[in-house]
């Protein structure tokens, strides 16, 4: 298995590469959100070079979205339709239902050689995994076995990981437990948010799957079994994870802000009103304070300093009578019913003052 650190590039790695197959590899692609759409676009562009034919695209059924709650096609479906590729949107593949039986038969009728799966969102039973000649390959946005599960990008940021990446995995009946065919890593920068890291991983995923499809039998032959003892799980995000507990250290809260941008977003309460904390400065050498956690220490043009819990990375005064907490420099926030504002805009207004207290929601 190859592990590389690389700059995303969805072109073939070798200009002289020529597939040895005479007939194109029949590919079925399964995915739903933008993360998957990036890989689909890349594969469409490289069909001739890779000697593949994308015969069908599977995506989640259209869902209601926006204020008007109108049915909207997924990002993957939109790409497929734009390129005149057949789209299938089954609700299930379970053979216990008529729809599931029909969905399985439809997939078999495409006679796929391989199925590429990226953030599809639908469970694929073993019968489906075994339908393609070469099985199903998953584009997973982590360096497996770390961060198996639904939210690997967010969890890597929340945990303070210094790097992450993409793994191309042979799917089995477990949750991201299949053998690893290819891994590619990338650094997590201090200013990365879930949004920016998502985009990096989407491009990296496109690069990785193209690399594997250049010589699929080779990568499958040298696949590596995951070490389950090293595994951990990236559980699906829930909305209330965005609420800030100011007794946590500034380092933890700063990761929370970046890791939950854009959804569900980090938030707090001021006089009972929700306030979104949109951005803050990296915590490199936060100054200790004896203020109560959540206290607005100062409202400045460059940042709003807020007291947080003790940070193990900050030296404290052992002679101080009060516990010394860390500080977080907030640079952008949003009051309920208002547009996002910078620290400088707040400094020139009267919505926030020194001594104000951020807190958790009172119930």
C-alpha positions as CSV (number, residue, x, y, z in Angstrom):
1,X,0.0,0.0,0.0
2,X,1.3,3.4,-0.9
3,X,1.2,6.3,1.6
4,X,2.0,9.7,0.1
5,X,1.8,13.3,1.0
6,X,0.8,15.2,-2.1
7,X,-0.8,18.3,-3.6
8,X,-4.2,17.4,-5.0
9,X,-4.1,16.8,-8.8
10,X,-6.8,15.0,-10.6
11,X,-4.7,14.2,-13.6
12,X,-3.0,10.8,-14.1
13,X,0.2,10.3,-12.3
14,X,2.1,9.0,-15.3
15,X,1.9,10.8,-18.7
16,X,2.9,7.5,-20.4
17,X,0.3,5.4,-18.6
18,X,-1.8,3.3,-20.9
19,X,-4.4,0.9,-19.5
20,X,-3.8,-2.8,-20.5
21,X,-7.5,-3.7,-20.7
22,X,-9.1,-3.9,-24.1
23,X,-12.6,-3.3,-22.9
24,X,-13.5,-0.3,-20.7
25,X,-14.0,-1.0,-17.0
26,X,-17.7,-0.6,-16.3
27,X,-18.0,1.7,-13.3
28,X,-21.0,2.5,-11.1
29,X,-20.5,5.6,-8.9
30,X,-22.4,6.0,-5.7
31,X,-22.4,9.3,-3.8
32,X,-24.5,12.2,-2.7
33,X,-22.9,15.4,-1.4
34,X,-20.3,17.8,-2.9
35,X,-17.4,15.7,-1.5
36,X,-18.4,12.9,-3.8
37,X,-19.3,15.1,-6.7
38,X,-15.6,16.2,-7.0
39,X,-14.5,12.6,-7.5
40,X,-17.3,12.0,-10.0
41,X,-16.3,15.0,-12.0
42,X,-12.7,13.9,-12.0
43,X,-13.5,10.4,-13.1
44,X,-15.8,11.7,-15.9
45,X,-12.9,13.8,-17.3
46,X,-10.5,10.8,-17.1
47,X,-12.7,8.1,-18.6
48,X,-10.8,7.8,-21.8
49,X,-7.4,7.9,-20.2
50,X,-8.4,5.3,-17.5
51,X,-10.2,3.2,-20.0
52,X,-13.4,3.2,-17.9
53,X,-17.0,3.8,-18.7
54,X,-19.3,5.2,-16.0
55,X,-22.5,3.4,-16.8
56,X,-24.6,4.6,-13.9
57,X,-24.6,7.0,-10.9
58,X,-26.4,6.2,-7.6
59,X,-27.4,9.0,-5.3
60,X,-29.8,9.6,-2.4
61,X,-33.4,10.4,-3.3
62,X,-34.1,14.1,-3.8
63,X,-34.7,15.9,-0.5
64,X,-36.5,19.1,0.5
65,X,-34.1,22.0,1.0
66,X,-34.1,25.7,1.5
67,X,-36.7,28.0,2.9
68,X,-39.2,26.9,0.3
69,X,-38.6,23.3,1.2
70,X,-38.6,22.3,-2.5
71,X,-37.2,19.0,-3.6
72,X,-33.5,19.4,-4.6
73,X,-31.2,17.0,-6.4
74,X,-27.9,16.1,-4.8
75,X,-24.6,17.5,-6.0
76,X,-23.8,14.1,-7.4
77,X,-27.0,13.8,-9.3
78,X,-26.6,17.2,-10.8
79,X,-23.1,16.2,-12.1
80,X,-24.5,13.0,-13.6
81,X,-27.4,14.7,-15.3
82,X,-25.1,17.3,-16.8
83,X,-23.1,14.5,-18.4
84,X,-26.1,12.4,-19.5
85,X,-25.3,9.6,-17.2
86,X,-28.1,7.3,-15.9
87,X,-29.1,8.1,-12.3
88,X,-30.6,5.6,-9.9
89,X,-32.0,6.7,-6.5
90,X,-33.3,3.7,-4.6
91,X,-34.5,4.2,-1.0
92,X,-33.0,0.8,0.0
93,X,-31.1,-2.3,-1.1
94,X,-32.7,-4.5,1.5
95,X,-33.9,-7.8,0.0
96,X,-36.7,-7.9,2.5
97,X,-38.5,-5.1,0.5
98,X,-39.8,-5.1,-3.0
99,X,-37.9,-1.9,-3.7
100,X,-34.7,-3.4,-2.4
101,X,-35.0,-6.4,-4.6
102,X,-35.7,-4.2,-7.7
103,X,-32.7,-2.0,-6.8
104,X,-30.4,-5.1,-6.6
105,X,-31.6,-6.4,-9.9
106,X,-31.1,-3.0,-11.5
107,X,-27.6,-2.8,-10.3
108,X,-26.9,-6.3,-11.6
109,X,-28.3,-5.3,-15.0
110,X,-25.6,-2.7,-15.3
111,X,-23.0,-5.5,-15.1
112,X,-20.6,-3.3,-13.2
113,X,-16.9,-4.2,-12.9
114,X,-16.4,-2.0,-9.9
115,X,-18.5,0.4,-7.8
116,X,-17.0,3.6,-6.4
117,X,-18.6,4.8,-3.2
118,X,-18.1,8.2,-1.7
119,X,-20.3,9.6,1.1
120,X,-23.3,7.8,-0.4
121,X,-25.3,7.6,2.8
122,X,-27.1,4.3,2.1
123,X,-26.1,1.0,3.7
124,X,-24.8,-1.5,1.1
125,X,-25.6,-5.1,2.0
126,X,-23.1,-7.8,1.3
127,X,-25.1,-8.9,-1.7
128,X,-24.6,-5.5,-3.2
129,X,-20.9,-5.3,-2.2
130,X,-20.3,-8.6,-4.1
131,X,-22.2,-7.6,-7.3
132,X,-19.4,-5.9,-9.1
133,X,-16.5,-8.0,-10.4
134,X,-13.9,-6.1,-8.4
135,X,-16.3,-5.3,-5.5
136,X,-16.9,-1.8,-4.1
137,X,-14.3,0.8,-3.3
138,X,-14.8,3.5,-0.8
139,X,-13.2,7.0,-0.8
140,X,-12.9,7.7,3.0
141,X,-11.7,11.1,4.3
142,X,-9.3,9.9,6.9
143,X,-6.2,7.8,7.4
144,X,-7.8,4.6,8.4
145,X,-8.2,2.9,10.8
146,X,-8.3,6.4,12.5
147,X,-11.7,8.0,12.3
148,X,-13.9,5.4,10.9
149,X,-17.5,6.6,10.6
150,X,-19.6,9.5,9.5
151,X,-17.7,12.7,10.4
152,X,-13.9,12.1,10.0
153,X,-13.0,15.6,8.8
154,X,-14.8,17.3,11.8
155,X,-13.5,14.8,14.3
156,X,-9.9,15.2,13.2
157,X,-10.1,19.0,13.7
158,X,-11.9,18.7,17.1
159,X,-9.2,16.3,18.3
160,X,-6.4,18.6,17.2
161,X,-4.8,16.2,14.7
162,X,-1.9,17.5,12.8
163,X,-2.6,15.5,9.7
164,X,-5.4,13.6,8.0
165,X,-5.9,12.2,4.5
166,X,-7.9,9.9,2.3
167,X,-8.0,6.1,2.2
168,X,-9.2,4.0,-0.7
169,X,-10.7,1.0,1.0
170,X,-12.2,-2.3,-0.3
171,X,-15.7,-2.3,1.3
172,X,-16.9,-5.1,3.5
173,X,-19.9,-5.5,5.8
174,X,-18.3,-3.6,8.7
175,X,-18.3,0.2,9.2
176,X,-15.2,1.4,7.3
177,X,-13.3,-1.8,8.3
178,X,-12.3,-3.1,4.9
179,X,-8.8,-3.7,3.6
180,X,-6.8,-0.5,2.6
181,X,-5.7,-0.2,-1.0
182,X,-4.1,3.3,-1.0
183,X,-3.6,6.1,1.5
184,X,-2.6,9.7,0.9
185,X,-2.0,12.2,3.7
186,X,-2.2,16.0,4.1
187,X,-1.3,18.4,6.9
188,X,-4.0,20.1,8.9
189,X,-3.2,23.8,9.0
190,X,-3.8,26.1,12.0
191,X,-6.4,28.0,10.1
192,X,-8.3,25.0,8.6
193,X,-12.0,24.8,9.2
194,X,-14.2,21.9,8.5
195,X,-15.2,23.7,5.3
196,X,-11.6,24.2,4.0
197,X,-10.5,20.8,5.1
198,X,-13.5,19.2,3.3
199,X,-12.5,20.9,0.1
200,X,-8.9,19.6,0.4
201,X,-10.1,16.1,1.2
202,X,-12.5,16.1,-1.8
203,X,-9.7,17.0,-4.2
204,X,-7.4,14.5,-2.5
205,X,-10.1,11.8,-2.8
206,X,-10.4,12.4,-6.5
207,X,-6.6,12.1,-6.9
208,X,-6.5,8.9,-4.9
209,X,-9.3,7.0,-6.7
210,X,-7.8,7.9,-10.1
211,X,-4.5,6.6,-8.9
212,X,-6.0,3.3,-7.9
213,X,-8.0,2.9,-11.1
214,X,-4.8,3.1,-13.1
215,X,-4.0,-0.4,-11.9
216,X,-6.8,-1.8,-9.8
217,X,-5.7,-5.4,-9.7
218,X,-2.3,-4.3,-8.4
219,X,-3.7,-2.3,-5.6
220,X,-6.1,-5.0,-4.6
221,X,-3.3,-7.6,-4.6
222,X,-1.3,-5.5,-2.1
223,X,-4.1,-4.4,0.1
224,X,-3.4,-4.2,3.9
225,X,-5.8,-5.3,6.6
226,X,-6.7,-2.6,9.1
227,X,-5.4,-2.9,12.7
228,X,-8.7,-2.8,14.7
229,X,-6.7,-2.0,17.9
230,X,-5.8,1.4,16.4
231,X,-9.3,2.3,15.3
232,X,-11.5,5.0,16.6
233,X,-14.9,6.3,15.5
234,X,-16.0,9.6,14.0
235,X,-19.6,9.8,15.3
236,X,-22.1,11.8,13.4
237,X,-22.4,15.5,14.5
238,X,-25.3,16.7,16.5
239,X,-26.4,20.3,16.7
240,X,-25.9,20.8,20.4
241,X,-22.1,20.0,20.0
242,X,-21.8,23.6,18.9
243,X,-22.6,25.1,22.3
244,X,-19.4,26.4,23.9
245,X,-18.5,25.5,27.4
246,X,-16.2,28.3,28.4
247,X,-14.7,26.3,31.2
248,X,-12.9,24.3,28.5
249,X,-9.5,25.6,27.6
250,X,-9.0,28.1,24.8
251,X,-7.3,25.5,22.7
252,X,-10.3,23.2,22.9
253,X,-12.8,25.9,22.1
254,X,-10.7,27.2,19.2
255,X,-10.7,23.7,17.7
256,X,-14.5,23.6,18.3
257,X,-15.0,26.8,16.3
258,X,-13.0,25.6,13.4
259,X,-14.2,22.0,13.5
260,X,-17.9,22.9,13.5
261,X,-17.7,25.5,10.7
262,X,-20.0,25.8,8.8
263,X,-22.3,23.3,10.6
264,X,-23.5,23.1,13.2
265,X,-21.4,26.1,14.1
266,X,-20.1,27.2,17.5
267,X,-22.4,29.3,19.6
268,X,-22.9,30.8,23.1
269,X,-25.4,32.9,24.9
270,X,-25.4,36.6,26.0
271,X,-28.2,37.7,28.3
272,X,-30.2,34.8,27.0
273,X,-29.7,35.5,23.3
274,X,-27.8,33.1,21.1
275,X,-24.5,34.4,19.6
276,X,-22.6,32.6,17.0
277,X,-18.8,32.5,17.4
278,X,-17.6,32.4,13.8
279,X,-13.8,32.8,14.0
280,X,-11.0,33.3,16.4
281,X,-7.2,33.5,16.3
282,X,-5.1,30.4,16.8
283,X,-4.1,29.7,20.4
284,X,-0.3,30.0,20.3
285,X,0.7,31.8,23.5
286,X,-2.6,32.7,25.1
287,X,-2.2,34.9,28.2
288,X,-3.5,33.6,31.5
289,X,-6.3,35.5,33.3
290,X,-8.1,35.2,36.6
291,X,-11.4,36.2,35.2
292,X,-14.4,33.9,35.3
293,X,-14.8,31.6,32.3
294,X,-16.9,33.3,29.6
295,X,-16.1,36.8,30.7
296,X,-15.4,39.4,28.0
297,X,-12.0,40.7,29.1
298,X,-11.7,43.4,26.4
299,X,-13.4,44.4,23.2
300,X,-10.6,45.5,20.8
301,X,-10.4,46.3,17.1
302,X,-8.4,43.2,16.3
303,X,-10.0,40.8,18.6
304,X,-12.4,40.3,21.5
305,X,-10.6,38.6,24.4
306,X,-12.7,36.1,26.3
307,X,-11.7,34.1,29.4
308,X,-11.7,30.3,29.1
309,X,-10.8,27.4,31.3
310,X,-7.2,26.5,32.3
311,X,-5.0,25.4,29.4
312,X,-2.2,22.9,30.1
313,X,-0.1,24.7,27.4
314,X,0.0,27.9,29.4
315,X,2.3,28.5,32.3
316,X,0.4,29.7,35.4
317,X,1.5,31.6,38.4
318,X,1.7,29.1,41.3
319,X,1.6,32.0,43.8
320,X,-1.7,33.3,42.5
321,X,-4.6,33.1,44.8
322,X,-7.0,32.7,41.9
323,X,-7.0,30.0,39.3
324,X,-5.5,31.4,36.1
325,X,-7.5,30.6,32.9
326,X,-6.6,30.9,29.2
327,X,-8.0,33.5,26.9
328,X,-9.5,33.2,23.4
329,X,-9.2,36.0,20.8
330,X,-12.5,36.0,19.0
331,X,-12.4,37.9,15.6
332,X,-15.9,37.4,14.2
333,X,-19.3,36.7,15.6
334,X,-22.9,37.0,14.8
335,X,-25.8,38.2,17.0
336,X,-29.2,36.8,16.6
337,X,-31.1,38.3,13.7
338,X,-28.0,40.2,12.5
339,X,-25.2,39.7,9.9
340,X,-21.7,38.5,10.8
341,X,-19.6,41.3,12.3
342,X,-15.8,41.6,12.9
343,X,-14.2,42.6,16.1
344,X,-13.5,46.0,14.7
345,X,-17.2,46.5,13.9
346,X,-18.2,45.5,17.4
347,X,-15.5,47.8,18.9
348,X,-17.2,50.7,17.2
349,X,-20.7,49.7,18.3
350,X,-22.3,49.0,21.7
351,X,-23.5,45.4,21.3
352,X,-20.7,44.0,23.5
353,X,-18.7,45.5,26.4
354,X,-15.9,44.7,28.7
355,X,-17.2,42.6,31.5
356,X,-20.1,41.0,29.6
357,X,-20.6,37.4,30.4
358,X,-21.0,34.6,27.8
359,X,-22.8,31.5,29.2
360,X,-24.4,28.3,28.3
361,X,-28.2,28.2,27.6
362,X,-30.3,28.3,30.7
363,X,-33.1,25.7,30.8
